């Protein structure tokens, strides 16, 4: 599947937020390129070709310094964050312990399938299912607050100029159904139990979250670049 990275720099009037302080290069003329990830890029190549790259989608934090020291110090460097999953898994615990941590610390934010037991894990061909980045309920205000505190704010402090949201989509591909976010931790049904994948409410919830997330990130002076698949647009 070919995914398109879309640069999002909506106006302050659209999102009721100040425009980001980071800026895009004028792409009116010429051929402009971006780099997807830089973890395997040799620093000497960055030094030689940095001025040909407008932005790096998913830049490695340890590489920020030599991008800034290159002949294109204003290149847009974006921090990779999966848009609906834990943005900062605890590296000190094993992959099978992440769910237990979330269930103990923020049980109301974990997003489950309709059996009310299985998290709505994202599973990709050739990669398996992610059991580290726990799926989160975007309808809960606490989700965005967590993403900002543990994903976005550290990225700004590290010197990034943008956030790269991965796996952004409007279709409930992983059949998320609800969360234990009701009164006293009761189950809250969010999407149609009969066919959650095609529930139009999911797209509306994603758009609402994205509006709030973009406004908050722009307020912090950062740009937003989601990795969006146009396959979602063909879904009934």
FIKOLPA-465303 format. One record per atom (N, C-alpha, C): atom name; x negated, y negated, z; residue in one letter. Coordinates in steps of 0.001 Angstrom, whole numbers, m for minus. Atoms other than C-alpha are relative to their C-alpha. Example, Ala and Ser with C-alpha at 12.3 -4.5 7.8 and 13.67 -1.06 7.14 Angstrom:
N_m890_1190_0_a
CA_m12300_4500_7800_a
C_m900_m1200_0_a
N_820_1190_m60_s
CA_m13670_1060_7140_s
C_770_m1090_730_s
! end
This chain:
N_m849_1193_0_x
CA_0_0_0_x
C_m879_m1236_0_x
N_749_1249_73_x
CA_m1344_m3392_m980_x
C_697_m1031_861_x
N_m564_996_m895_x
CA_m824_m6023_1680_x
C_m529_m1374_m371_x
N_395_1356_340_x
CA_m898_m9745_1090_x
C_m172_m818_1259_x
N_227_890_m1143_x
CA_m2416_m12114_3605_x
C_515_m1377_m371_x
N_m619_1277_301_x
CA_m315_m15258_3675_x
C_m426_m1043_1015_x
N_401_1081_m890_x
CA_m1628_m18495_5106_x
C_1223_m803_390_x
N_m1178_703_m488_x
CA_985_m20168_7283_x
C_m435_m1262_726_x
N_323_1276_m629_x
CA_562_m23849_8097_x
C_1231_m900_m76_x
N_m1244_738_66_x
CA_4121_m25066_8581_x
C_m120_m1360_675_x
N_59_1362_m511_x
CA_4763_m28714_9311_x
C_535_m81_1411_x
N_m457_202_m1376_x
CA_5389_m30085_12770_x
C_1516_m133_51_x
N_m1452_167_m8_x
CA_8946_m31003_11814_x
C_710_1332_m116_x
N_m628_m1311_182_x
CA_9680_m27407_10820_x
C_m39_810_1276_x
N_180_m854_m1160_x
CA_8373_m25872_14032_x
C_m3_m775_1318_x
N_m10_831_m1213_x
CA_8623_m28772_16498_x
C_m1308_137_757_x
N_1319_m128_m615_x
CA_4896_m28497_17139_x
C_m986_m866_m772_x
N_1027_809_656_x
CA_1816_m30562_16389_x
C_m742_841_m1038_x
N_751_m755_995_x
CA_m122_m29578_13237_x
C_m1327_467_584_x
N_1260_m506_m546_x
CA_m3197_m27452_13927_x
C_m1165_m901_m358_x
N_1168_834_253_x
CA_m6545_m29212_14179_x
C_m932_640_m1017_x
N_784_m672_1037_x
CA_m8217_m26563_12011_x
C_609_m339_m1356_x
N_m490_435_1306_x
CA_m7934_m27347_8307_x
C_m407_968_m1099_x
N_309_m814_1168_x
CA_m7786_m25471_5019_x
C_m791_m819_m1017_x
N_735_640_1083_x
CA_m10168_m26276_2196_x
C_970_m325_m1132_x
N_m842_376_1134_x
CA_m8583_m28082_m747_x
C_m203_1011_m1122_x
N_108_m1045_1024_x
CA_m7825_m25280_m3230_x
C_681_m407_m1305_x
N_m651_476_1218_x
CA_m6368_m27482_m5974_x
C_m718_487_m1246_x
N_793_m389_1169_x
CA_m9197_m26612_m8355_x
C_m921_1170_335_x
N_999_m1059_m149_x
CA_m11484_m23654_m8902_x
C_580_1321_467_x
N_m364_m1320_m493_x
CA_m11428_m20049_m7772_x
C_m445_96_1449_x
N_284_m42_m1430_x
CA_m11233_m19579_m4015_x
C_169_1420_514_x
N_6_m1376_m496_x
CA_m11933_m16412_m2080_x
C_52_31_1519_x
N_76_m242_m1434_x
CA_m11435_m15015_1381_x
C_m562_1392_219_x
N_614_m1267_m353_x
CA_m13120_m12132_3129_x
C_868_711_1024_x
N_m759_m806_m947_x
CA_m11172_m9348_4844_x
C_m970_755_883_x
N_940_m539_m978_x
CA_m13176_m8449_7953_x
C_m1452_m301_m390_x
N_1415_299_257_x
CA_m16887_m9191_8305_x
C_m936_874_836_x
N_800_m820_m912_x
CA_m18076_m6439_10646_x
C_m1175_684_m686_x
N_1082_m670_713_x
CA_m20242_m4877_7944_x
C_m743_m932_m953_x
N_678_979_850_x
CA_m21424_m8084_6297_x
C_m1342_m350_605_x
N_1334_357_m469_x
CA_m25151_m8704_6583_x
C_m89_m1518_147_x
N_109_1454_m197_x
CA_m25926_m12169_8016_x
C_m680_m723_m1151_x
N_686_657_1114_x
CA_m28225_m12880_5087_x
C_959_m285_m1148_x
N_m997_228_1040_x
CA_m25273_m12509_2717_x
C_894_m1171_365_x
N_m811_1128_m446_x
CA_m23227_m14894_4801_x
C_m750_m1305_m232_x
N_801_1209_195_x
CA_m26057_m17397_4642_x
C_m44_m394_m1468_x
N_130_279_1426_x
CA_m26261_m17071_860_x
C_1326_m363_m661_x
N_m1275_157_699_x
CA_m22568_m16983_m17_x
C_1115_m636_835_x
N_m1029_535_m885_x
CA_m20745_m18648_2863_x
C_804_m1113_m643_x
N_m702_1127_596_x
CA_m19877_m21712_804_x
C_1026_425_m1044_x
N_m971_m496_972_x
CA_m17860_m19498_m1569_x
C_1239_596_671_x
N_m1084_m639_m742_x
CA_m15546_m18207_1154_x
C_781_m1044_786_x
N_m845_966_m704_x
CA_m12607_m20248_2435_x
C_328_446_1412_x
N_m288_m484_m1345_x
CA_m11757_m18015_5373_x
C_m281_1490_116_x
N_226_m1417_m297_x
CA_m12459_m14667_7011_x
C_1204_500_787_x
N_m1162_m582_m674_x
CA_m9397_m12623_7908_x
C_m492_1147_881_x
N_476_m1022_m926_x
CA_m10320_m10657_11016_x
C_m1504_m79_189_x
N_1438_162_m220_x
CA_m13736_m12043_11863_x
C_m404_607_1337_x
N_539_m587_m1221_x
CA_m15888_m10291_14463_x
C_m538_m1110_895_x
N_371_1092_m899_x
CA_m16484_m12429_17538_x
C_m1507_m232_34_x
N_1453_142_m56_x
CA_m20216_m11734_17556_x
C_m568_m683_m1236_x
N_476_618_1238_x
CA_m20452_m13180_14044_x
C_392_m1474_m122_x
N_m451_1389_84_x
CA_m18836_m16517_14774_x
C_m1184_m964_m55_x
N_1136_927_m88_x
CA_m22164_m18171_15640_x
C_m720_m147_m1320_x
N_751_181_1242_x
CA_m23868_m17371_12364_x
C_850_m483_m1155_x
N_m840_689_977_x
CA_m20872_m18394_10303_x
C_m74_m1509_234_x
N_39_1427_m310_x
CA_m20923_m21726_12109_x
C_m1360_m619_m311_x
N_1343_488_310_x
CA_m24659_m22002_11462_x
C_m294_57_m1497_x
N_201_m138_1438_x
CA_m24213_m21301_7735_x
C_215_m1346_m697_x
N_m219_1244_745_x
CA_m23878_m23889_4962_x
C_1492_m295_m192_x
N_m1437_242_8_x
CA_m20105_m23626_5393_x
C_527_133_1428_x
N_m357_m135_m1419_x
CA_m19646_m24244_9146_x
C_1489_m147_283_x
N_m1428_196_m212_x
CA_m15982_m25158_8698_x
C_854_1128_m576_x
N_m758_m1147_500_x
CA_m15011_m21774_7236_x
C_1028_404_1057_x
N_m1055_m410_m929_x
CA_m11719_m20637_8798_x
C_m260_1445_431_x
N_254_m1332_m558_x
CA_m12441_m17675_11072_x
C_1207_404_842_x
N_m1224_m402_m688_x
CA_m9426_m15728_12285_x
C_m216_1228_871_x
N_41_m1107_m949_x
CA_m9031_m13413_15270_x
C_1072_1010_m365_x
N_m937_m1067_330_x
CA_m7399_m10059_14464_x
C_869_350_1203_x
N_m957_m393_m1034_x
CA_m4243_m9367_16511_x
C_1163_729_m666_x
N_m1200_m661_519_x
CA_m1561_m6747_15711_x
C_1241_m704_544_x
N_m1005_984_m406_x
CA_1609_m8834_15780_x
C_1025_504_1009_x
N_m1021_m484_m926_x
CA_3935_m6560_17743_x
C_m540_1062_956_x
N_627_m969_m904_x
CA_1465_m4567_19833_x
C_m934_m721_961_x
N_922_548_m999_x
CA_m828_m5122_22804_x
C_m1195_m634_m706_x
N_1092_669_723_x
CA_m3331_m7734_21541_x
C_m1376_212_608_x
N_1295_m109_m682_x
CA_m6045_m6906_24067_x
C_m25_1231_899_x
N_22_m1213_m819_x
CA_m6153_m3255_25192_x
C_m1167_0_983_x
N_1024_m49_m1042_x
CA_m8104_m2705_28410_x
C_m1072_1021_m379_x
N_1075_m885_448_x
CA_m11440_m1275_27318_x
C_m512_915_1104_x
N_529_m784_m1119_x
CA_m12110_144_30773_x
C_793_1273_271_x
N_m788_m1203_m222_x
CA_m9387_2789_30577_x
C_133_789_m1293_x
N_m125_m866_1159_x
CA_m8838_5715_28236_x
C_1260_m292_m789_x
N_m1123_342_877_x
CA_m6426_5541_25320_x
C_1332_538_518_x
N_m1238_m584_m501_x
CA_m3874_7800_27019_x
C_514_m697_1257_x
N_m393_689_m1228_x
CA_m3770_5529_30069_x
C_628_m1365_m251_x
N_m522_1333_281_x
CA_m2699_2354_28304_x
C_1511_m76_215_x
N_m1444_15_m180_x
CA_981_3282_28245_x
C_353_m14_1485_x
N_m265_m39_m1444_x
CA_913_4116_31964_x
C_m249_m1366_629_x
N_286_1337_m532_x
CA_m660_719_32670_x
C_1146_m961_m315_x
N_m1088_882_391_x
CA_2058_m1105_30729_x
C_1282_336_751_x
N_m1221_m401_m705_x
CA_4837_923_32327_x
C_m29_m400_1466_x
N_128_418_m1397_x
CA_3493_8_35744_x
C_m57_m1517_141_x
N_241_1440_m116_x
CA_2568_m3625_35048_x
C_1071_m860_m668_x
N_m995_774_755_x
CA_5082_m4858_32439_x
C_1000_948_m655_x
N_m886_m1014_582_x
CA_7712_m2117_31982_x
C_1072_m575_m910_x
N_m1067_607_788_x
CA_10283_m4539_30545_x
C_m439_m415_m1401_x
N_508_448_1304_x
CA_8033_m5404_27592_x
C_m275_1140_m971_x
N_310_m1143_862_x
CA_7434_m1890_26237_x
C_1206_327_m879_x
N_m1055_m261_978_x
CA_9453_m1123_23095_x
C_71_1501_m300_x
N_m181_m1445_159_x
CA_10902_2402_22739_x
C_901_330_m1196_x
N_m940_m525_983_x
CA_12663_4529_20129_x
C_1298_341_726_x
N_m1331_m191_m571_x
CA_16259_5577_20691_x
C_101_1145_1003_x
N_m62_m1029_m1041_x
CA_15370_8566_22881_x
C_m288_m585_1382_x
N_275_737_m1237_x
CA_14464_5957_25532_x
C_m1211_551_751_x
N_1190_m587_m616_x
CA_11240_7862_26208_x
C_m1262_m269_m811_x
N_1164_113_885_x
CA_8952_7538_23187_x
C_m211_m1441_m434_x
N_275_1344_515_x
CA_7316_4164_22526_x
C_59_m17_m1526_x
N_m94_132_1456_x
CA_7805_2889_18987_x
C_m1390_m157_m596_x
N_1377_24_487_x
CA_4248_3789_18047_x
C_m53_m292_m1491_x
N_220_232_1420_x
CA_2981_2519_14718_x
C_m943_1076_m507_x
N_753_m1141_531_x
CA_1703_5448_12643_x
C_m301_m235_m1470_x
N_410_276_1367_x
CA_m282_4985_9439_x
C_m675_1215_m621_x
N_584_m1125_723_x
CA_m1300_7523_6821_x
C_m1524_m52_72_x
N_1450_m73_m93_x
CA_m4868_8647_7400_x
C_m561_m548_1292_x
N_463_599_m1247_x
CA_m5058_6816_10725_x
C_687_591_1228_x
N_m743_m516_m1134_x
CA_m2491_8578_12872_x
C_769_m1101_698_x
N_m799_960_m765_x
CA_m527_6772_15576_x
C_m880_m723_1019_x
N_744_787_m972_x
CA_m1897_3974_17725_x
C_590_185_1385_x
N_m441_m182_m1377_x
CA_m1620_4991_21376_x
C_m774_m920_939_x
N_750_982_m789_x
CA_m3845_2133_22532_x
C_747_m1328_m10_x
N_m754_1248_117_x
CA_m1971_m897_21222_x
C_1478_303_226_x
N_m1373_m333_m377_x
CA_1324_m346_23064_x
C_981_m946_m691_x
N_m977_856_675_x
CA_4368_m1621_21079_x
C_799_m831_991_x
N_m626_944_m914_x
CA_5999_m4670_22640_x
C_1306_m549_m566_x
N_m1308_542_353_x
CA_9541_m6066_22611_x
C_m132_m1496_m266_x
N_183_1397_379_x
CA_9330_m9352_20708_x
C_1127_m900_486_x
N_m1113_824_m458_x
CA_12694_m10490_22051_x
C_m206_m500_1427_x
N_256_411_m1380_x
CA_11265_m10829_25559_x
C_m993_m1169_42_x
N_930_1142_m89_x
CA_9681_m14230_26359_x
C_m1354_393_578_x
N_1254_m432_m606_x
CA_7075_m12414_28427_x
C_m983_580_m987_x
N_894_m565_1018_x
CA_5701_m10753_25302_x
C_m873_m1086_m612_x
N_784_1082_592_x
CA_4658_m14006_23651_x
C_m921_m624_1035_x
N_848_557_m1055_x
CA_3364_m15328_26967_x
C_m1247_860_189_x
N_1140_m909_m141_x
CA_1144_m12250_27270_x
C_m930_m127_m1202_x
N_815_110_1211_x
CA_m35_m12511_23658_x
C_m830_m1275_m7_x
N_723_1270_m37_x
CA_m985_m16145_24139_x
C_m1122_37_1035_x
N_978_2_m1094_x
CA_m2791_m15576_27446_x
C_m1174_928_m276_x
N_1063_m998_142_x
CA_m4736_m12464_26485_x
C_m502_195_m1433_x
N_439_m110_1382_x
CA_m5006_m12782_22705_x
C_m410_m1329_m599_x
N_222_1272_683_x
CA_m4720_m16346_21441_x
C_m953_m916_763_x
N_845_924_m764_x
CA_m6275_m18385_24254_x
C_m1470_447_45_x
N_1394_m434_66_x
CA_m9436_m16209_24447_x
C_m612_m208_m1389_x
N_500_209_1360_x
CA_m9722_m16486_20641_x
C_m414_m1455_m198_x
N_347_1428_110_x
CA_m9667_m20275_20819_x
C_m1280_m296_765_x
N_1190_234_m821_x
CA_m12253_m20258_23606_x
C_m1257_557_m656_x
N_1154_m630_660_x
CA_m14506_m17998_21526_x
C_m450_m764_m1240_x
N_390_785_1162_x
CA_m14518_m20469_18624_x
C_726_346_m1283_x
N_m801_m299_1198_x
CA_m11971_m18979_16227_x
C_828_m1226_m378_x
N_m832_1104_473_x
CA_m9946_m21382_14102_x
C_1372_466_m478_x
N_m1282_m525_464_x
CA_m7031_m19084_13267_x
C_286_1337_668_x
N_m423_m1307_m464_x
CA_m5065_m16013_14324_x
C_453_811_m1207_x
N_m373_m904_1084_x
CA_m4765_m13087_11889_x
C_941_1065_555_x
N_m968_m996_m457_x
CA_m1559_m11177_12654_x
C_75_1147_m1001_x
N_m25_m1151_905_x
CA_m1717_m7668_11227_x
C_1321_756_97_x
N_m1191_m858_83_x
CA_1093_m5303_10155_x
C_1295_m782_163_x
N_m1190_846_m105_x
CA_3546_m8192_10028_x
C_1054_477_m998_x
N_m1053_m465_894_x
CA_6871_m7049_8599_x
C_1370_m283_560_x
N_m1368_312_m377_x
CA_10621_m7582_8665_x
C_884_1241_76_x
N_m760_m1243_m75_x
CA_11689_m3932_8555_x
C_m416_785_1226_x
N_250_m770_m1216_x
CA_11965_m1804_11683_x
C_m535_1380_m371_x
N_579_m1215_598_x
CA_9662_777_10134_x
C_m198_1135_1004_x
N_321_m1025_m987_x
CA_8862_2580_13379_x
C_1192_320_905_x
N_m1276_m372_m635_x
CA_12509_2814_14467_x
C_78_m387_1483_x
N_m143_524_m1356_x
CA_12271_711_17600_x
C_1482_m158_320_x
N_m1410_m19_m355_x
CA_15518_792_19527_x
C_351_m913_1179_x
N_m308_826_m1150_x
CA_15287_m1011_22861_x
C_m1100_8_1032_x
N_994_83_m1074_x
CA_13471_m1688_26116_x
C_723_50_1344_x
N_m568_m19_m1343_x
CA_14024_m1370_29857_x
C_m92_m1409_601_x
N_63_1409_m373_x
CA_14556_m5101_30165_x
C_1333_m518_518_x
N_m1289_404_m537_x
CA_18117_m5106_31490_x
C_m83_m257_1497_x
N_m20_239_m1452_x
CA_19190_m5919_35070_x
C_m561_1186_777_x
N_624_m1036_m833_x
CA_17103_m3994_37594_x
C_m707_1070_m829_x
N_762_m923_834_x
CA_15108_m2413_34777_x
C_840_980_m792_x
N_m883_m887_759_x
CA_18099_m880_33017_x
C_m331_m48_m1486_x
N_218_m66_1445_x
CA_17941_207_29378_x
C_812_m1075_m708_x
N_m669_1007_804_x
CA_18786_m2570_26920_x
C_m78_414_m1463_x
N_m60_m389_1412_x
CA_19914_m1448_23474_x
C_m119_m1262_m848_x
N_229_1195_818_x
CA_18559_m3941_20929_x
C_392_245_m1451_x
N_m262_m308_1405_x
CA_18901_m2189_17551_x
C_908_1207_m139_x
N_m999_m1022_279_x
CA_21445_137_15984_x
C_m569_1402_222_x
N_504_m1335_m318_x
CA_20958_3623_17450_x
C_162_969_m1163_x
N_m241_m897_1123_x
CA_22369_5267_14310_x
C_m1026_m196_m1121_x
N_951_285_1077_x
CA_19967_3553_11897_x
C_m826_m1239_356_x
N_759_1181_m440_x
CA_17504_1257_13682_x
C_m917_m562_m1078_x
N_951_459_1021_x
CA_15160_1090_10683_x
C_596_m1065_m903_x
N_m623_940_929_x
CA_17692_m857_8616_x
C_894_m1012_703_x
N_m765_988_m744_x
CA_19162_m3032_11344_x
C_m543_m1393_m317_x
N_426_1341_407_x
CA_19037_m6617_10045_x
C_m407_m857_1189_x
N_346_788_m1183_x
CA_18730_m7903_13617_x
C_m1495_3_240_x
N_1445_m90_m213_x
CA_15131_m6725_13683_x
C_m721_m1129_m742_x
N_633_1069_779_x
CA_14141_m9138_10904_x
C_248_m1359_637_x
N_m320_1270_m655_x
CA_15920_m11976_12679_x
C_m836_m195_1256_x
N_801_94_m1219_x
CA_14069_m11187_15898_x
C_m1466_m279_m323_x
N_1383_240_411_x
CA_10720_m11089_14098_x
C_m177_m1459_m409_x
N_85_1394_453_x
CA_11399_m14454_12449_x
C_56_m956_1178_x
N_m97_856_m1185_x
CA_12434_m15979_15775_x
C_m1302_29_792_x
N_1286_m101_m707_x
CA_9297_m14648_17474_x
C_m1084_m752_m760_x
N_1046_632_806_x
CA_7150_m15878_14582_x
C_94_m1519_72_x
N_m183_1451_m144_x
CA_8643_m19356_14835_x
C_m594_m476_1312_x
N_500_398_m1316_x
CA_7865_m19512_18536_x
C_m1517_184_100_x
N_1436_m280_m57_x
CA_4416_m17941_18146_x
C_m791_m1027_m802_x
N_707_968_848_x
CA_3400_m20247_15290_x
C_m37_m1376_647_x
N_m35_1301_m657_x
CA_4510_m23343_17189_x
C_m1008_m50_1142_x
N_919_m32_m1141_x
CA_2539_m22305_20279_x
C_m1453_49_m455_x
N_1379_m117_498_x
CA_m559_m21390_18264_x
C_m443_m1302_m657_x
N_326_1309_586_x
CA_m435_m24626_16275_x
C_m262_m1028_1091_x
N_228_916_m1119_x
CA_m174_m26504_19562_x
C_m1409_144_556_x
N_1366_m261_m480_x
CA_m3502_m24913_20456_x
C_m1047_m346_m1042_x
N_938_447_1027_x
CA_m5045_m26235_17244_x
C_m451_1077_m955_x
N_403_m1113_850_x
CA_m5228_m22886_15437_x
C_982_209_m1149_x
N_m821_m386_1134_x
CA_m3918_m21737_12064_x
C_542_1406_228_x
N_m596_m1333_m101_x
CA_m1821_m18572_11556_x
C_m8_657_m1370_x
N_75_m723_1269_x
CA_m2418_m15951_8851_x
C_539_1419_199_x
N_m537_m1358_m144_x
CA_m79_m12926_8846_x
C_m320_871_m1210_x
N_185_m980_1067_x
CA_m755_m9799_6800_x
C_1363_593_m280_x
N_m1412_m313_261_x
CA_2659_m9339_5192_x
C_149_835_m1255_x
N_m261_m848_1149_x
CA_3814_m6569_2889_x
C_1302_m403_m663_x
N_m1215_384_724_x
CA_6291_m7611_203_x
C_949_1178_m170_x
N_m904_m1156_65_x
CA_7702_m4059_334_x
C_1236_m249_858_x
N_m1113_273_m895_x
CA_9891_m5316_3177_x
C_1112_m780_m700_x
N_m984_834_673_x
CA_11625_m7713_810_x
C_938_804_m874_x
N_m831_m854_830_x
CA_13003_m4808_m1216_x
C_960_840_817_x
N_m838_m817_m880_x
CA_14692_m3232_1785_x
C_1417_m574_35_x
N_m1373_513_m22_x
CA_18526_m3457_1755_x
C_285_m776_1286_x
! end
